[in-house]
Amino acid sequence: IFFFQAEDGIRDAQESRGLGDVYKRQTDEIPLDIDSKMLQYILDYFESKGYSNIKGVPKPIPSNDLSQFLDDIDLIYIKQFSEEQLSELLLGALYLQCDQIYELCLAKIASLFKNKTTEDLKEMYGIEEEITPELEEQIKKEHPEVFEEFSKLM
């Protein structure tokens, strides 16, 4: 049995002694593309919520008032984040595949947009540019995954 090893672009064929070769080269470190503070927020959520007491967020969200459909733990948890922190948390939850936190983030974002007119949103975010149908289509093409997930919540 031969094991082909690729390191730094160099490929070698060497005799393998089985899976032990693979595990021997691994380190105890797991690379995480997430800020340590956000990781702690994610861990805190599961510590306070427990792993078995998790329910999904209704889709579409019934109201922009999160207290109408989130339990107290979820509501307190998600309300602590600013919009900037929320985007970091969303990416962290997506990276770690924490579906409940990901859905909570999307629900909070959707609640900010629900029942708002385009003019309301432009004022909220200081947008002066006119949002034409062409610009909207361009944005949807550039970020299809966002619109797909977001549309389920609205």
Long-range contacts (C-beta under 8 A, 24 or more apart in sequence): 32-95, 32-96, 33-95, 34-91, 34-92, 34-95, 34-96, 35-88, 35-92, 38-85, 38-88, 38-89, 38-92, 39-92, 39-96, 41-81, 41-89, 41-92, 42-89, 42-92, 42-93, 42-96, 42-98, 42-101, 45-77, 45-98, 45-100, 45-101, 46-98, 48-73, 48-77, 49-73, 49-74, 49-77, 49-100, 54-100, 56-100, 56-103, 57-103, 57-104, 57-106, 57-107, 57-153, 59-152, 59-153, 60-110, 60-152, 60-153, 60-154, 61-107, 61-110, 61-111, 61-114, 61-153, 61-154, 63-111, 63-114, 64-111, 64-112, 64-114, 64-115, 65-111, 66-107, 66-108, 66-111, 69-107, 70-104, 70-107, 74-104, 77-104, 78-104, 78-105, 78-107, 78-108, 79-108, 81-108, 83-112, 106-149, 106-150, 106-153, 107-153, 109-150, 110-150, 110-153, 110-154, 113-154, 114-154
